[in-house]
């Protein structure tokens, strides 16, 4: 066998990167179209793919039956907080009616807050990927600079 064999470690890393790339490609359309539920669903899929290294805390009863499964780390706390914010604005959006004292539709105001909470989740996931060294590497050398001999 040659020294250029692909090991399972490399296969899994490349597979993860391809999956994440495909998911990120799916994020922009629902975000641009205002389909907040679809946007959030894709962001959740990205998050699930990023948790492959995290350990699960499995609580069992005295007979060994599983009672609960939890993720316990800072990333999960951030994720839960962001989802709570998204749910809060989503629920309020479905209930709110009328206009505020300035004549602006309350739905429009709440929708902007819902959008902002989804945008924060989107940004946080990108930063999370960067921390895991799975996001695009930024360099000072660009194809444009290469054109000028830099």
Beta strands, then each sheet from edge to edge (+ up, - down):
strand 1: 57-60
strand 2: 66-70
sheet 1: 1+ 2-
end
